[in-house]
Amino acid sequence: EFMQVEEVRPGMKGFGMTVFEGSTPEQFGVEVIGVLKGVPNPKQASIIARLSGPKVDRTSVFAGMSGSPVYIQGKLVGAVAFTFPFSKEPLAGITPIKYMIENFERGSSAPAESGSSPQRVSFATLMSSAANSPAPPAPSEIRVGPSAVTASTMASYIGETIAPIATPVSFSGIPQPVLDYFAGDLKKLGIQAIAGVSGASNLSPLAAFDENTLRPGSSVSVQLVRGDFTIDAAGTVTHRDGDRVYAFGHPFLGSGSTSWPMAESSVLTVVPNLNNSFKLSASGNMVGSINQDRSTGVFGKLGETPRMIPVSITVRTSRNKTEAYKFELVSDPFLTPLLMRITTFAAVKATERELGSQTIRVTGRIALKGEPDVALDNAFSTPNGALFNAVAAVERPLAVLLNSGFDSLDLRGIEVEVSSADSRSSGALNRLSIDKTEVKRGERIEIQAVARSDNGSEFAERIPIEIPQDAPLGQLIIVVGDGASVGQGELRAQAADFLPKDLGQLVRTMNKMKRNNRLYVKVLRSSGGAIVNSEEMPTLPPSMLATLGSQRTSGGYTPLNVATLSERELPPSKFVISGQQTITINVVK
């Protein structure tokens, strides 16, 4: 059935199979030039061949041809997988089928569990506020196109390399200006950010397969997002053994164990291009799951349902219109947060602007199996870049969860609602005033918080506070501030290297994070205490403090000099108020 690479000799002739149009594979000629040892990996080899035929002569080696099977003397030799950039004739590198089979037979093909990464998120990362997101890049700072090497002194040598055939990745529902913002992040994954022209895929269930499904030479689609937004990569099937499918002949993203939708694909046409010819394809029925993405290709199983995260985004525009989007994302610690960021940005930008004065509120939830939902609720009002901050408020909690390292993590869905207004609605907390500075235990007092809006007008909010019955005599500090300001103070007080002990503690801590669309009131006093495992213990006896600080213990706690007697979250205000103010009172008998 297979021809071993050791049997291949220069001058041998055979044929390959690939789809140039539609869904039916067509033949093209193959003539072996030789075998390169040590390419692309140690103890491996690539077969160098010249391709021929009317259609190959027109397109040369094209993006999406990866995985096209090559046969000599009726035996499968391997997959067309490599090319020589800017070559004047269709020369290709062939990955021997031996390496593709062996690489996927060595280990388990079981998909990796979400959050199984050994990396654990620190408390400092957890508490990073979306309000501190980097400013959006100016249009003049966006760079799209060839890397800097093409303009360097190495430019004249750029064609003297053998490189994996480019894998065309189609972005449907996501326009090119959106992709330009995230081109750098996508490029780190090996994806050239180019908006595709194929239609969006549907959310139909797994389709049945038969002997004609994904046969060798047919086009296959690896989907990262499916639904109203679609991101998929096109390649070619090299070999099928029952329900086992081998394709590409080189890595897609090199992600190792995966669980990605594997779908049938049809080719509209192959576009000849002086730089890099490519095929335009459209995804069809999902028929299985891609379980492995490694150095010699991708491996999938027919009839297996991939693990996906259902997502719904509702956008309420500044013109009182509502748009709803439904799609699915792959579950992956690295890919999912980035894909969520791109799709959320695209959903809002489809009806709203991304630059200029804007106020955006984000609400929603991340649903987990066996744990409470992670709540999403924040607002941003800035002269520029509110959308970027709002998108980060959705992405960051997702990244924290997926990179937490807890095997019990099972994401069941993401729901996001975005409300937008084409104007700023923000203000700064200017001052606090109080009707008396000496109070008794149990007494109710009233604080007046005065804020100034962007247009210069002032408004005041009266905040009633009850002094706790067990408050110590002496000085108390009352702090009023927005979530970002108060939260940063808590971050400095907490242990920056705190690691949650389980998923439940992580979720509880995330849901306690302060929001910047409301004010918080805290009553503080001086205290000798500690923070242990993120739990505040404000009144520890001196003997316990001495034990924690002894030379026989190290780490695990943070000294606490200020204790919180009470804390309250005020209802959302009509403005996004920023700033923090403090006032001091004395408790007397």
NORVENFEN-V949266 format. One line per field, one symbol per residue. ss: DSSP state (2 for helix, 1 for strand, 0 for the rest). psi: psi as a letter, one per 20 degrees, with the letter a starting at -180 (. if undefined). burial: # if it has 16 or more other C-alpha atoms within 10 Angstrom, else .. A space follows every 10 residues. Layout:
BEGIN
ss=???
psi=???
burial=???
END
This chain:
BEGIN
ss=0100222000 0011111100 0100011111 1111111000 0000111111 1102222220 0010000111 1100111111 1110000000 1111112222 2222200000 0000000000 0022220002 2200000022 2000000222 2000222000 0011000011 1100022222 2022222200 0000100000 0000000000 0000000011 1111111001 1111111111 1001111000 0000011111 1111111111 1000000111 1111111111 1111001111 1100000111 1111110000 0111111111 0000222222 2222222220 0000000111 1111111100 1111111111 1100022222 2222222222 2200000000 1111111111 1000011111 1111000111 0001111111 1110000111 1111110000 0001111111 1122222222 2220000000 0022222222 2000000011 1111111111 1100111000 0222222200 0000001111 1111111110 0000011101 111111110
psi=hqpqhiipqq iqqbqrprph pcjpqqqqqp pphapoqjpi rqkrqpppqp qrqghhhhia pqpiipipqp ppkjqpgbpo iqropjqirm qqppophghg ghhihgrqjp qqqpjjpipp prhgggjpqh ikqqqqqqhi ipppaqrhhh jaiihijhil qpqqpqopop opiorhhghh hjhgghhhij ponpprjqrq rrkqrpqqqa iiplrpirpq pophpqbhqp oqppaqpgqp ndjppprgir qfikicprmq ppqqqqpgrp opphgnqqpp rpqcqpiapo iqnahjaqpr pqjppqorop ppppporikk qppppprqqq ophggggghh gghgghgghh irqirrpqpp ppraqopqpj qqqopporqp oripjhhghg ghhggghghg ghjhjphipn pirppppppq qkrqmrrpog rqqqiqiprr piqprppopp qprhjiqqqq ppoqpppqhj pqqbpqpppp rrggghhhhh ghhrphjppq hrhghggggh iiqqqjkrqq ppoqqqqnaq opljppnilq qhhghhghjr iiqpairpqo ipqohqqqpq qpriqopqrp qqqprppr.
burial=..#.#..#.. ..######## #.#.#.#### #####....# ....###### ##...#..## ########## ##...##### #####....# ########## ..##....#. #######..# ####.##### #.#..#.... .......... .......... .######### #####..### ####.#.... ######.### ##...#.... ..######## ########## ########## ..#.###### ########## ########.# ##...##### ########## ########## ########## ########.. ....###### ###.###### #########. ##.##.#### ########.. #.######## ##.####### ########## ########## #.######## ##.####### ##......## #...#.#.## ###....... ....#.#... ##..###### ########.. #.###..### ..#..##.## #.######## ########## ####.###.. .......#.. ......#### .####..... ....###### ..#...#..
END
